[in-house]
Amino acid sequence: MKIIKYPNKSEYKAILTRPTQDISVIEERVLPILKKVKSEGDSAIREYALAFDNVFLDSLFVSENDIQNAENQLSDDLKTAIKQAYANIYKFHEAQKSVPEKIETMSGVTCWRKSVGIDKVGLYVPGGTAPLFSTVLMLGIPAKIAGCREVILCTPSSHPAIYYAAQLCGISKIFKIGGSQAIAAMAYGTESVPQVYKIFGPGNQYVTAAKMLVNKEGLAIDMPAGPSEVAVYADDTANPVFVAADLLSQAEHGIDSQVLLVSTSEKMIDSVNQELSKQVAVLPRAEFAAKALENSQAVLVESQEIALEMLNEYAAEHLIISVENAEEVSEKIYNAGSIFLGNYTPESAGDYASGTNHTLPTNGYARAYSGVSLDSFMKKITVQNITQVGIKNIGKTIIEMATAESLEAHANAVRVRL
């Protein structure tokens, strides 16, 4: 990794820039795909599958047989691991349920808020170079707990672990569609694919652009979630072997991923760089990881205060804090998708099985977005109930305000009750 020593504040922006393409250029490529799928439906999807993936889709559906037989194609160890991850993710997300609390704002006036699952949701799981069956769990489990009535899954991958995870989550409608055309299919609906109200799931920059474009048309999305990234804040109490492994765990995602190391210790940075050279050489995905490292840097800073300032500006998707008093330090982080504390909390635990959700905001969007949670699959509806005593108590207030806004019918709706 490139080492930057003691940068001044004016250099932060250049140092922390992600290796993303110009979004306007990507949108220009994606927009015609969205329009064609919207107007031509299934035939457009088949055309793009042939053009982009060299795949002829006789049927867009994954058959029930393929879903049922997936279990037989997996080892017992993998099925046990998936079930354990399922249990942990389910437990963490089920605990996010809230019970409506009725609040009497004044005598006779009661208000509360109830949570309702979004009727129709679409989940996207990328194919690419890795079968992300873990993402099926991360999206399918909260959708199930929320009580979403229709859940569909689009993925270009035919890996049996994806089908097995979907089956565990109660998902039976799976479509063999990938890329921005999958986002279009779920956004607009086709002869085969039902239209949904909200789309979830990570993807490359084209998938992210497609999600943001359909969002402009009024369709809800979880968040902008593009190429993966991790930042590690390490001091001399960190283990350089662990730090290097954590950096590579994200770098191997793809050549457009980025990793960042921030440290107050030059010795730690040098040790991590040595470890990176050793560990990357034996990775099956070494080519991806090495290319991602070219887009990445290690930054030596003078103090913890500067480190935290830089990390909050970066707003990492994943932030690993391997320093003394890590939990105390984490209280000073206000921009991050998910935080991992100490030497024994690898980012990959959150990716797979600890229980937290791995669908997180990237590219600095953690400044304003949260990761996926149970609430992501739910709407909040307010309810109020006013008694005859209540309308007498609150009536004058409403009439005064409505009259001042020149909305006489609003005022009269109270007067007739008084």
C-alpha positions as CSV (number, residue, x, y, z in Angstrom):
1,M,0.0,0.0,0.0
2,K,1.1,3.5,-0.7
3,I,2.2,5.3,2.5
4,I,1.2,8.9,3.2
5,K,2.9,10.6,6.1
6,Y,1.4,13.3,8.2
7,P,-1.0,14.9,5.6
8,N,-2.5,18.3,6.3
9,K,-6.2,18.8,6.3
10,S,-6.2,20.2,2.7
11,E,-4.9,16.8,1.5
12,Y,-7.7,14.7,3.1
13,K,-10.1,14.9,0.2
14,A,-7.6,13.6,-2.4
15,I,-6.4,10.9,0.0
16,L,-9.9,9.7,0.8
17,T,-11.3,9.7,-2.7
18,R,-12.8,6.4,-3.8
19,P,-11.8,4.8,-7.1
20,T,-15.3,5.2,-8.6
21,Q,-16.1,6.1,-12.2
22,D,-18.0,9.3,-13.2
23,I,-21.6,8.6,-12.1
24,S,-22.9,10.6,-15.0
25,V,-21.1,8.3,-17.5
26,I,-22.4,5.2,-15.8
27,E,-26.0,6.6,-15.7
28,E,-25.8,7.3,-19.5
29,R,-25.1,3.6,-20.0
30,V,-27.7,2.4,-17.6
31,L,-30.6,4.6,-18.6
32,P,-31.2,2.9,-22.0
33,I,-31.3,-0.5,-20.3
34,L,-33.9,0.7,-17.8
35,K,-36.0,2.2,-20.6
36,K,-35.8,-0.9,-22.8
37,V,-36.8,-3.3,-19.9
38,K,-39.7,-0.9,-19.0
39,S,-41.0,-1.0,-22.5
40,E,-40.2,-4.5,-23.7
41,G,-40.2,-6.5,-20.5
42,D,-39.0,-10.1,-20.6
43,S,-37.7,-10.0,-24.2
44,A,-35.3,-7.1,-23.2
45,I,-34.1,-9.1,-20.2
46,R,-33.3,-12.1,-22.4
47,E,-31.5,-9.8,-24.9
48,Y,-29.3,-8.3,-22.2
49,A,-28.5,-11.7,-20.6
50,L,-27.3,-12.9,-24.0
51,A,-25.3,-9.7,-24.7
52,F,-23.7,-9.2,-21.3
53,D,-23.4,-12.7,-19.9
54,N,-23.6,-14.9,-23.0
55,V,-26.5,-16.7,-21.4
56,F,-29.7,-17.7,-23.2
57,L,-32.6,-17.6,-20.7
58,D,-35.3,-20.0,-21.8
59,S,-37.2,-19.3,-18.5
60,L,-36.5,-16.4,-16.2
61,F,-37.8,-18.4,-13.2
62,V,-35.7,-20.7,-11.0
63,S,-37.8,-23.9,-10.8
64,E,-39.2,-25.2,-7.6
65,N,-37.2,-28.4,-8.2
66,D,-33.9,-26.5,-8.5
67,I,-34.7,-24.8,-5.2
68,Q,-35.6,-28.0,-3.4
69,N,-32.6,-29.9,-4.8
70,A,-30.1,-27.2,-3.7
71,E,-29.8,-28.7,-0.2
72,N,-28.5,-32.0,-1.6
73,Q,-25.7,-30.3,-3.4
74,L,-24.2,-28.7,-0.3
75,S,-21.9,-30.3,2.3
76,D,-23.3,-30.9,5.8
77,D,-20.6,-28.5,7.2
78,L,-21.7,-25.7,4.9
79,K,-25.4,-26.3,5.7
80,T,-24.6,-26.2,9.4
81,A,-22.7,-22.9,9.0
82,I,-25.6,-21.3,7.1
83,K,-28.0,-22.4,9.7
84,Q,-25.9,-21.0,12.5
85,A,-25.6,-17.7,10.6
86,Y,-29.3,-17.7,10.0
87,A,-30.0,-18.2,13.8
88,N,-27.6,-15.3,14.8
89,I,-28.9,-12.9,12.1
90,Y,-32.5,-13.8,13.0
91,K,-31.9,-13.3,16.7
92,F,-30.3,-9.9,16.2
93,H,-33.0,-8.6,13.8
94,E,-36.0,-10.0,15.8
95,A,-34.8,-8.0,18.8
96,Q,-35.3,-4.8,16.7
97,K,-39.1,-5.2,16.9
98,S,-40.8,-2.5,18.7
99,V,-44.1,-2.6,20.6
100,P,-46.5,0.4,19.9
101,E,-46.6,2.8,22.8
102,K,-49.7,4.8,23.2
103,I,-49.0,8.4,24.3
104,E,-51.7,10.6,25.7
105,T,-50.5,14.1,24.6
106,M,-53.3,15.8,26.5
107,S,-56.4,14.5,28.2
108,G,-58.6,12.7,25.6
109,V,-55.9,12.9,22.9
110,T,-54.0,9.6,22.3
111,C,-51.4,9.0,19.6
112,W,-49.2,6.0,18.7
113,R,-47.2,4.6,15.9
114,K,-47.4,1.1,14.5
115,S,-45.0,-0.8,12.3
116,V,-46.2,-2.5,9.1
117,G,-44.1,-4.7,6.7
118,I,-43.8,-3.3,3.2
119,D,-46.1,-5.3,1.0
120,K,-43.8,-6.1,-1.9
121,V,-40.0,-6.1,-1.8
122,G,-37.3,-7.1,-4.3
123,L,-33.9,-8.5,-3.2
124,Y,-30.9,-8.3,-5.5
125,V,-27.9,-10.6,-5.0
126,P,-25.0,-10.1,-7.4
127,G,-23.4,-13.0,-9.3
128,G,-20.1,-11.8,-10.5
129,T,-17.0,-13.6,-9.2
130,A,-18.4,-14.7,-5.8
131,P,-21.8,-16.4,-4.9
132,L,-23.0,-14.1,-2.2
133,F,-25.5,-16.5,-0.5
134,S,-24.8,-14.6,2.8
135,T,-26.6,-11.6,1.3
136,V,-29.7,-13.7,0.9
137,L,-29.7,-14.2,4.6
138,M,-29.0,-10.6,5.3
139,L,-32.0,-9.4,3.2
140,G,-34.4,-12.4,3.4
141,I,-34.4,-12.7,7.2
142,P,-35.5,-9.2,8.1
143,A,-38.0,-9.3,5.3
144,K,-39.5,-12.5,6.8
145,I,-39.5,-11.0,10.4
146,A,-41.1,-7.8,9.0
147,G,-43.9,-9.8,7.5
148,C,-43.5,-8.5,3.9
149,R,-46.2,-10.3,1.9
150,E,-44.3,-10.8,-1.3
151,V,-40.6,-11.2,-1.5
152,I,-38.8,-11.8,-4.8
153,L,-35.1,-12.5,-5.4
154,C,-33.1,-11.6,-8.6
155,T,-29.7,-13.1,-9.0
156,P,-27.6,-14.2,-12.0
157,S,-25.9,-16.9,-9.9
158,S,-27.2,-20.4,-9.9
159,H,-25.1,-21.5,-6.9
160,P,-27.1,-24.0,-4.8
161,A,-26.2,-22.2,-1.5
162,I,-28.1,-19.1,-2.7
163,Y,-31.2,-21.3,-3.4
164,Y,-30.8,-23.0,0.0
165,A,-30.5,-19.7,1.9
166,A,-33.5,-18.4,0.0
167,Q,-35.5,-21.5,1.0
168,L,-34.6,-21.0,4.7
169,C,-35.9,-17.5,4.4
170,G,-39.2,-18.6,2.8
171,I,-38.4,-17.1,-0.6
172,S,-39.8,-19.1,-3.5
173,K,-39.9,-16.5,-6.3
174,I,-36.3,-16.5,-7.7
175,F,-35.4,-15.0,-11.1
176,K,-32.2,-15.6,-13.0
177,I,-31.6,-12.0,-13.8
178,G,-28.5,-9.8,-13.0
179,G,-27.2,-6.4,-13.4
180,S,-29.1,-3.1,-14.0
181,Q,-31.7,-5.1,-16.0
182,A,-32.7,-6.9,-12.8
183,I,-33.2,-3.6,-11.0
184,A,-35.4,-2.4,-13.9
185,A,-37.4,-5.7,-13.9
186,M,-38.2,-5.3,-10.2
187,A,-38.9,-1.5,-10.5
188,Y,-41.3,-1.6,-13.4
189,G,-42.4,-5.3,-13.5
190,T,-42.5,-7.5,-16.6
191,E,-44.6,-10.4,-17.8
192,S,-42.7,-12.7,-15.4
193,V,-41.3,-10.4,-12.7
194,P,-43.7,-8.7,-10.3
195,Q,-43.2,-5.0,-9.6
196,V,-42.1,-4.2,-6.1
197,Y,-42.3,-1.2,-3.8
198,K,-38.7,-1.3,-2.5
199,I,-35.4,-2.8,-3.8
200,F,-32.6,-4.0,-1.6
201,G,-29.2,-5.4,-2.2
202,P,-25.6,-4.5,-3.1
203,G,-24.0,-4.5,-6.6
204,N,-21.4,-2.9,-8.8
205,Q,-21.5,0.7,-9.9
206,Y,-24.0,-0.1,-12.7
207,V,-26.4,-1.7,-10.3
208,T,-26.0,1.2,-7.8
209,A,-26.7,3.7,-10.6
210,A,-29.8,1.8,-11.7
211,K,-31.1,1.8,-8.1
212,M,-30.5,5.5,-7.8
213,L,-32.2,6.2,-11.2
214,V,-35.4,4.3,-10.3
215,N,-35.3,6.0,-6.9
216,K,-35.6,9.3,-8.8
217,E,-38.8,8.0,-10.3
218,G,-40.3,7.3,-6.8
219,L,-39.3,3.7,-6.2
220,A,-37.8,3.2,-2.7
221,I,-34.3,1.6,-2.3
222,D,-32.4,0.6,0.7
223,M,-29.3,2.8,0.1
224,P,-26.5,3.4,-2.4
225,A,-24.4,0.3,-1.9
226,G,-21.6,0.0,-4.4
227,P,-18.1,-1.5,-4.3
228,S,-17.0,-2.7,-0.8
229,E,-14.5,-0.9,1.4
230,V,-12.9,-1.1,4.8
231,A,-10.9,1.3,7.0
232,V,-8.7,0.1,9.8
233,Y,-7.5,2.3,12.6
234,A,-4.6,0.6,14.3
235,D,-2.0,1.5,17.0
236,D,0.9,-0.4,18.4
237,T,-1.5,-2.7,20.4
238,A,-2.8,-4.1,17.1
239,N,-1.6,-7.3,15.5
240,P,-0.2,-6.5,12.0
241,V,-1.0,-10.1,10.8
242,F,-4.7,-9.5,11.7
243,V,-4.7,-6.0,10.2
244,A,-3.3,-7.2,6.9
245,A,-5.8,-10.0,6.8
246,D,-8.7,-7.6,7.4
247,L,-7.5,-5.3,4.7
248,L,-7.3,-8.2,2.2
249,S,-10.7,-9.5,3.2
250,Q,-12.2,-6.5,1.5
251,A,-9.6,-6.0,-1.2
252,E,-10.4,-9.4,-2.6
253,H,-14.0,-8.4,-3.4
254,G,-13.0,-6.7,-6.7
255,I,-10.6,-4.3,-8.4
256,D,-12.9,-1.4,-7.6
257,S,-12.8,-2.0,-3.8
258,Q,-10.8,0.2,-1.6
259,V,-9.1,-0.3,1.8
260,L,-7.6,2.3,4.1
261,L,-5.2,2.0,7.0
262,V,-4.8,4.9,9.5
263,S,-2.3,4.7,12.2
264,T,-0.2,6.7,14.7
265,S,2.6,4.1,14.4
266,E,5.0,4.0,11.5
267,K,6.2,0.7,12.7
268,M,2.7,-0.7,12.5
269,I,2.3,0.5,8.9
270,D,5.6,-1.0,7.8
271,S,4.7,-4.3,9.5
272,V,1.3,-4.4,7.9
273,N,2.8,-3.7,4.4
274,Q,5.1,-6.6,4.9
275,E,2.3,-8.9,5.9
276,L,0.2,-7.8,2.9
277,S,2.9,-8.9,0.6
278,K,3.1,-12.3,2.2
279,Q,-0.7,-12.9,2.5
280,V,-1.8,-11.6,-0.9
281,A,0.6,-13.9,-2.7
282,V,-1.3,-17.0,-1.5
283,L,-4.8,-15.8,-2.1
284,P,-6.9,-17.4,-4.8
285,R,-8.2,-14.0,-5.7
286,A,-4.8,-12.4,-5.5
287,E,-5.3,-10.5,-8.8
288,F,-8.4,-8.7,-7.5
289,A,-6.8,-7.9,-4.1
290,A,-3.5,-6.6,-5.6
291,K,-5.4,-4.3,-7.9
292,A,-7.6,-3.0,-5.1
293,L,-4.5,-2.3,-3.0
294,E,-3.2,0.0,-5.8
295,N,-6.3,2.2,-5.1
296,S,-5.6,2.1,-1.4
297,Q,-3.3,3.8,1.1
298,A,-1.9,3.7,4.6
299,V,-1.9,7.1,6.3
300,L,0.5,7.9,9.2
301,V,-1.0,10.6,11.5
302,E,0.4,12.5,14.5
303,S,-2.5,11.8,17.0
304,Q,-5.7,10.0,17.7
305,E,-7.6,13.2,17.2
306,I,-6.4,13.5,13.6
307,A,-7.1,9.9,13.0
308,L,-10.7,10.2,14.1
309,E,-11.2,13.4,12.1
310,M,-10.0,11.6,9.0
311,L,-12.0,8.5,9.6
312,N,-15.2,10.5,10.2
313,E,-14.6,12.3,7.0
314,Y,-14.1,9.0,5.1
315,A,-17.3,7.5,6.5
316,A,-16.2,3.9,5.9
317,E,-18.7,1.1,5.1
318,H,-16.7,-1.1,7.5
319,L,-14.5,0.4,10.2
320,I,-12.2,-1.7,12.3
321,I,-10.8,-0.1,15.5
322,S,-7.8,-2.0,16.7
323,V,-6.4,0.4,19.3
324,E,-6.2,0.5,23.1
325,N,-9.6,1.2,24.6
326,A,-11.3,0.5,21.3
327,E,-14.9,0.8,22.6
328,E,-14.2,4.1,24.2
329,V,-12.6,5.4,21.0
330,S,-15.6,4.1,19.0
331,E,-17.9,6.6,20.8
332,K,-16.1,9.3,18.9
333,I,-17.0,7.8,15.5
334,Y,-20.2,9.3,14.0
335,N,-19.7,8.3,10.4
336,A,-19.5,4.6,9.6
337,G,-21.7,1.8,8.3
338,S,-20.6,-0.8,10.9
339,I,-17.8,-0.8,13.5
340,F,-15.7,-3.7,14.6
341,L,-13.8,-3.5,17.9
342,G,-10.5,-4.9,19.0
343,N,-8.0,-7.5,17.8
344,Y,-10.5,-10.4,17.7
345,T,-13.4,-8.9,15.7
346,P,-12.7,-9.3,12.0
347,E,-15.0,-7.6,9.5
348,S,-15.8,-11.0,8.0
349,A,-17.7,-11.8,11.2
350,G,-20.2,-9.1,10.3
351,D,-20.2,-10.2,6.7
352,Y,-21.4,-13.7,7.6
353,A,-22.5,-14.8,11.0
354,S,-22.2,-12.5,14.1
355,G,-25.8,-11.2,13.5
356,T,-25.4,-7.7,12.3
357,N,-26.4,-6.8,8.7
358,H,-23.7,-6.6,6.1
359,T,-25.7,-4.5,3.6
360,L,-24.2,-1.2,4.3
361,P,-23.7,2.3,2.8
362,T,-20.5,2.7,0.8
363,N,-18.7,5.6,-1.0
364,G,-19.2,8.0,1.9
365,Y,-23.0,7.5,2.1
366,A,-22.6,6.4,5.8
367,R,-22.6,10.1,6.5
368,A,-26.4,10.1,6.1
369,Y,-27.5,6.4,5.6
370,S,-27.7,3.5,8.0
371,G,-27.2,-0.1,7.1
372,V,-30.1,-2.4,6.4
373,S,-32.1,-3.4,9.5
374,L,-35.6,-4.6,10.3
375,D,-36.9,-1.1,10.0
376,S,-35.7,-1.0,6.4
377,F,-38.5,-3.5,5.6
378,M,-41.2,-1.7,7.5
379,K,-43.3,1.4,7.3
380,K,-44.3,3.4,10.3
381,I,-47.9,4.5,10.4
382,T,-49.1,7.0,13.0
383,V,-52.6,6.5,14.6
384,Q,-54.6,8.9,16.8
385,N,-57.8,8.7,18.7
386,I,-59.5,11.8,20.1
387,T,-62.5,11.5,22.5
388,Q,-65.3,14.0,23.0
389,V,-63.5,15.4,26.0
390,G,-60.2,15.5,23.9
391,I,-61.7,17.5,21.0
392,K,-62.9,20.1,23.6
393,N,-59.5,20.3,25.1
394,I,-57.6,20.6,21.8
395,G,-60.3,22.2,19.6
396,K,-59.5,25.9,20.3
397,T,-55.8,25.3,19.5
398,I,-56.6,23.8,16.1
399,I,-59.1,26.5,15.2
400,E,-56.7,29.3,16.0
401,M,-53.9,27.8,14.0
402,A,-56.1,26.9,11.0
403,T,-57.7,30.3,10.9
404,A,-54.3,32.0,11.0
405,E,-53.3,29.9,8.0
406,S,-56.5,31.0,6.2
407,L,-57.7,27.3,6.0
408,E,-61.3,27.8,7.2
409,A,-62.5,24.3,6.3
410,H,-59.9,22.9,8.6
411,A,-61.2,25.1,11.4
412,N,-64.8,24.2,10.6
413,A,-64.0,20.4,10.8
414,V,-63.4,21.1,14.5
415,R,-66.2,23.6,15.1
416,V,-68.9,21.2,14.0
417,R,-67.7,18.7,16.6
418,L,-67.8,21.3,19.3
